[in-house]
Structures are given as C-alpha cells and as structure tokens.
Amino acid sequence: MSTERITITRSQIQDIDTLCAGIVTRDGEMDACCKAATTIIYDAEHASVWPACTWHAHRYGGALTLAQIREALTQGATRFEREVAPW
C-alpha cells in the first residue's frame, strides 16, 4: 500500500476556522460538528483542509488531528507533515 505525504500550513489551519464560521450561518448542526472537530481532511485536489464532519471526509482520505497540528505549529513549525494511506 502506498502512502502520500501531505503538508498542512499555518494558513490552512486558520482557513479551517474561517470555514467553520461560514458554516454557522448555513447549518447549525454542522456548526456544532465543526466546533467539536478534532480531525481534518486534507483535500489534495484543491490543496485545502476541511473539518472531517463535512462531505469532503467521504471524498478524500488523510485524516489528521487538529491537536497534533496545532501543537507542532505552536512549537514553531511552519508546516506539519504526516504519511497517510489513501482511501
């Protein structure tokens, strides 16, 4: 089984907060999911990240924990990489 190296940048972590804020106005149930999200999905096609609760979780592989990423960024990392198996 092959793996794909993915990179999550600091700006992408900020983007996920913006995305969740946008979901607030459209779907209260999804908003609750985003607020509690501990996992994000890396979308290689669009080079973006999404809360695992969105439909993207069903389309793209690459689950990552926000806690691990934020910890790495807090410690001065400018990106976070992890090997993931494609779905």
C-alpha positions, 0 to 999 in steps of 0.5 A: 500500500502506498502512502502520500505525504501531505503538508498542512500550513499555518494558513490552512489551519486558520482557513479551517476556522474561517470555514467553520464560521461560514458554516454557522450561518448555513447549518447549525448542526454542522456548526456544532460538528465543526466546533467539536472537530478534532480531525481534518481532511486534507483535500489534495485536489484543491490543496485545502483542509476541511473539518472531517464532519463535512462531505469532503471526509467521504471524498478524500482520505488523510485524516489528521488531528487538529491537536497534533497540528496545532501543537507542532505549529505552536512549537514553531513549525511552519508546516506539519507533515504526516504519511497517510494511506489513501482511501 
